[in-house]
Amino acid sequence: MNYFRQIYYEMKHQRMMTWVSISGTALAIFLVMAFVMVDQLNSVEVAPESNRSRILIASGFHVKNQKGMDSSTSGLNLDIARRLYENLEGVEVLSYINAFNDNCDVNLPGQEIFTMAPKNVDNEFWKIYDFTFIDGRPFDEAEVKSDAKLVVRTKSAARSLFGEEKVAGREIEVDAYPYRVVGVVEDVNPLLASSFANFYKLCNIAGIKNDDPYFGSANVVMLLKEGVSAESVKTQVENRYKMIQSEFSKEGYEAVYHGQPYTSEEVGIGGYGSNNGPDLDSHNKIQWIIYSILILLPAINLSSMTRGRLRHRVAEIGVRRAFGAKRNSIIRQIFGENLIITFFGGMLGLLFSIIFVWLASNMIFSMTGALEPSLETVNARPDLGMLFRWGNFLWALLFCFILNVLSATVPAWRASKVEPAEALSFAR
């Protein structure tokens, strides 16, 4: 309680210094948490990607001439995909999706045409991502094998075509071909790139002819069993690359392994292609350097402000020392008071960072290039549930504590060393 009384006293008699300290703390936490939130959007678990920590994605294949003369990359041939990724230990569900999802013209027969973003998926796709069906159902295995022309639409896409949401069983045209709607799902935030689409076309990868012996149109999505690490699966895939290399060597080629399959976090940071993998370690190091700079620089300034506030309390500290107060108790009180001010400023910074990232997310993602540019991503905003999470609250508390330690240690130590006679003479 004494801490709060002292802070109230300071706010009343040193308003400028106190509010500058709170504002400096809020700014520091705002900058750090804005970076944290944007980075964590790559791994935050929200529907329909509630199992992100267990999802692995394989996309692309790299074949290099052993003489170093040429190098080729593209999507996976189905045969190669099966040899590399099927029957891996620890994988619960495996889905094949089409690597190429160009926008389609969609319309009701004889009516206005809309351009929409599809995702070509099989029946296993719906077991990996937890979509909410408001009408109908997903594709089944028999439909995939028959290569039926079926789609699942999102709620907003169904409403734009039909004027209503429950349209399972209705007919539409996709690129002038007739398709039947078998289900309608809740809309997906465009920032969830692995699951976002305006509608989902049934895709039988096995029915697509792969003329090339190595490359094709297959991407692979896997859901790991509970407790299985991504590294254990990556190790198995790397061993399979080594096994097929003997066949490639006979033809003078090399199958290059780039760390696939990738985690959702690795996919989210981007910066990779079929002939190079994402560098998560370098990304994390850069992030921690940024966090350190954003914490350290304000801490230096806040330390000076804390010392300035304590100069007005030299007499008080001297009297306490004269009556037998220990240095440790003075240090603890100064730390406690400063922590409350830091916490208050930190919570303001957290609130401002949530509002800022929510309002300016389109600008942030356009500048960073984290997502493929499209009309949907340009206009997308993260749901508040993607930003305000208890994990982010705990991060803010941690940064507040670090900022408090960095900004109060030296002033508190110096204040505790003040001798009573010196302090009282200073007061006169």
N, C-alpha and C positions, 0 to 999 in steps of 0.2 A: 504493500500500500504506500510506503514511503516513496517508492520509485515514482508512482503516479503523482503524488503530491509535488515531488521535486520537478517532474516534467511540467506539471501545470504551472508551477512557480516560474519556470524558465520560459514557458510559452507566454506568460503574462508580462515578464520583465525583459525577456530577450526574444521578442517575437521574430524579428528579422533573422537572427542566427538559427533559431529553432526551425522556422519554416523553410529556410534555405537548406538546412540539413535534411529535412523531410523530402523536399523537392529533389535534392541531389540523389537521395536514396531511391526515390520513385523513378527517376530518369534511368539510373543504372539498372534497376530490376526490370524496367520496361524494355530496355534494349536487349538485355540478356534473354528474357522470357519470350520476346518476339522471335529471336533466333531459335530458341528451343522449340517453340510451338510450330514454326514453319518446318523445322527439321523433323519433328515427331509426327507430322501429318503423313510421313512416309511409312510409319509403323503403327499408328494409332489403330486400335481394333474397334471398329464400328460396323454395323450391318450395312451391306451384306458381306463385309470382310472382317467378321468377328474372329476369325481364326488366322489372322495374318501371321502370327508368330509360328504357325505350323504349315504355312503355304510356301512351296518352292515352285519356281517357274523356269522352264528351259526354253530358250528361243534362239534359233540360229545355229549354224554349223560352219566351221572354218576348215577348209582343206587347202594345204599348201604343197606346191611342187617341191620335192626334196632337193632339187637343184637350185631352188631359190628363184626360179624364173617367173612364177606367177602364183597368185593366191586368190581363192574364190570363197565367197561367203554368201549364205542365203538362209531360208528356212530349212527345216529338217525334212528329209525323205522319210516316209512313214516306216519303212523297214529299218533304217538307221535309228529312228526314234525309239522303236520297240526294243531294239537290241541294247540301247543305252539306258533306257528308263523303266522298262516293264519289269515286274517281279523283284523290285528292290526291297531289301529288308527295312522295315520301319515305315513303309508307305501304306497308308490306309486306303486312299482313293487316288486314281490317276485319270486325268481327263485330257483329251486331245481337242485343241481348238485351232481354227484356221489362223495362220500368221498374218494374212492379208485381209483387212476389213475396210474396204473402200466404201464411201458413202453411197447410199442407194436411193433411187426414186421410189417413193411409196405413195400409193393412192387407192381409193376405192374406185371400182370400175367406172370410167367415164367422168371422174371428178378431179378436183384440184390435186396436183402432184406436190408432195413434200419431199425434201431431201433430208434423210435421217442417217444417223450413225449406227451401223449394225455390229454385232459380235457373233461370229459363227462358232457354235458350241455343240457339244454332244450331250448325252443324257447324264454323264458323270459330273459334268460341270456344276449341276444344281446340288450335288452332295458336298461340294467343296465350299461354295458360297451360300450363305443363309439368306436367300431372297424371301420376301414376304409376298405370297400369292394372294391377291384380292379376288381373283376369279380364275377358274380353270386349274391347270396343272403344268408341270414341266414335261419335256420329251421323255419317252421311255426307250428301252433298248431295241424293241422290235421296230419302232419308227426310225431309229437311227440306221439300222441294218437295211431297211427298205428305202432309205434316202428320200423320205417323204418331204414334201414342201410345206413345212410348218414353221410358225414363228411364235415367240412369246413377246408380248409388248409391255412397255412400261405404262404406268397409269396416265402420265401426261401425253404420251404418244397416242394412246388409245383415244383419249379425249379429243386430241387435235383432229383425228380422222373421223371418229364416229359421233363425237359430241357426248359420249358417255364412257364409263370405265369398264363395265362388265360386258365384254364383247367376245368371250370364248365361243368358238364355233363359227364366227363370222369369217367372211372371205375378204382378202385384200390383194393388191397387185404390188409386187416388188420387182422393179426393173422390167415391168410389163409381163411378169410371170405370175400366175395365180398361187397364192399361199393361204393356208388356213390358220387362224389364230387359235392356239390351244390353251393359252394362259395369259394373265395380266399380273404384273408385279409392281410393287411400290417403286417410285423413282429412285435412281441411284445418283449420289452426288458425283459430278464429273471429276472431282479431285481424286476419286477412287478409280484410277485409270484401269486397273486390272479387271474390274467388274462392270464398269460403266458402259452403257449403250442406250440408244433409244429403243431398239428392239433386238431380239436374239433369234438368229436363224438356226434351224437344225443343220448341223454339218456332219456328214459322214466322211471323215478324213480318208477312210479306207476306200471310199468310192471315187476319190480324186486320183486321176492317173498321174504318176510321177515318172516322167520320161528320163529324168536325170538319175544316175545311180546313187548320188549323195544328197542332192538338194530337193526340197519339196515345199509344201505349204503347212506343215504341222508344227505347232508349238505344244508344249506339254505343261500341264499344271498338276501339282501333286499336293495332297494333304497328308502330313505326317501323323503318325500315331502319337498319342500323348506320351511325353517324356523322351521322344526320339530327337536327337540333335541334327541340325542341318549338316554339320560337318561329317557325321557318320554316313549320310546319304551321298554327299559330295565325294567322299573317299571311294565308295562303291562305284560311282559313275566314272571317276578318274581311272580306276582299275579296268573298267570296261573299255575305255578309250585305248588303254594299253593293249587289251586283247584284240581289238579290231585293227590295231596298227599293223600287225603282221600281214593282214590282207592288203592294206593300203600300200605297204612298202613294196609289194610285188609289182604294183602298178606305178611306182615312183612317186607316191603321194604320202603326205603326213596329215593325220587328223589332229588338229591342235586343240588342246583342252584349255578352257578359259575360266575354270571355276564354277561351271554350271552343275546343277541348277541353282538359281539365285534366290535369295530370300527376298521377302517383300521390301525390306529396308534397302537391300542392294538395288533392287529394281527402281525404288523410289528416288535414289540419288542420281540416277541417270548417268550420262557420260560414258556410255559403252555401246558397243555394237557387236556384230557377229564375229569380228576378228579381234576384239579386246573385251576384257571383263571390267566390272565396276571395282573401284579401289576404295573399299569401305574404310580401311585403316587410315589412309591419307585424309579422307573426308572427315573422319572423327578427330584426327589430330588438328586439322585446320579449325574445326568447330571449337575444340577446347582452347586453342590459342585465342580465338575470337572472344570466348567467354572470359578468359583470364584477363585480356586487355580491357574488356568492358567492365570488369569488376575492379581491377587494380587501379586504373586511372581515377575513377570516382572515389575509391577508398583513400587515395592520397589527399584529394581535396577535402573529403569529409573528415579526415584526421586533423587537418588544419582547423576546420570549423569546430571540431570537438575541443581542441586545445583552446580556441578562442572562448568557447562557452565556459571552460573550466577556469580561465583566468579570473572571472568574476566570482569564483567560489573559493579562492585561495584562503580567505579569512575563515570561511566555514570549515574547510579541510584542516586548517591549523588548529582551530578550537577542538575539533574532534580528535586530532592527534594529541593535543594537550591533555584531554580527558581519557587517554589510553586506547584510542581506536587503533587497531592493527592495520598495517598496510594492506594486508589481504582483504580486509573488510571494505576498505575504501575502493580498492580495485574492483571488487565484486559489485559494489553499488554503482560505480561508474559504468561498468559493463552492463549491468541490468538496465540502468536508465537509457543507455545508448541503444541497447537491444530493442527496447520498447519503441523508441523513435524510429529505429531501422525497420522494425516489423511494420509499423504503421505506414511508413513510406513504401515498403516493399509490397504491401497489399494494394496500395494505390497504383503502384507500377504494374502489378499483375492484372488489375482491372483494366488499366489503360492499354496494356499489351493485347488482351483479349479483344477489346473493342477495335484496336488498330488493325490487327491481323484479320479480323472478320470483315472490316470495311475495305481494307486495301489489299485483300488477298489476290485479286486479279492483277494488280500492278506488281505485287511481289513475285508472283509466278511468271509473269511476262518478263520481268527483269532477270530472274535467275535461270529461266529456260528449263525449269524443273518438269514442266508438262508440255506435251505436244500442243501447239497452238490450234485452237478450233473455237467456233462460236460458243460452244458449251463451256469450255475451260476458261475462256476470256470472261464470261459472265458468272462463273462459279464462285461461290463463297463457301467456306467450311461451315458445317453446322456448329452451333455453339457447343454441342456435346463433344465435338472433335477437339475443341480448344480448352474448355473448362473441365479438366479432369483432375482427380485427386493426385495423380502423379505429378502434374504440373504445379499443383499447390505445394507439394512437398519439395519440388525443385526450387520454388520461390523461397520457401523457408530456409533451405540449405544456403542459397545465395545470400539471403539476409544475414544468416549467422556468419558466413565467411566475411561479408562486408563489415559486419559489426566487429569481428575480431581484428580485421586489418585496420579499421579506422579508429578503434578505441584502445588498442594495446599500448602504443607509445604514450598517448596523452594520459591514460590511467596510471601507467607505471611512473611517469614523471610527477603526476599529481600526488601519488602516494609517498614520494620521497621528500615532499616539502616538510621542512622542520617547523615546529610550532612557533618558535620565536621569529623566524624569518617570515612566516605567513602573516603573523599578527602585525609585524612592523610594515609589511607590504600593504596591509589593509589601512593603516594609519596614513 
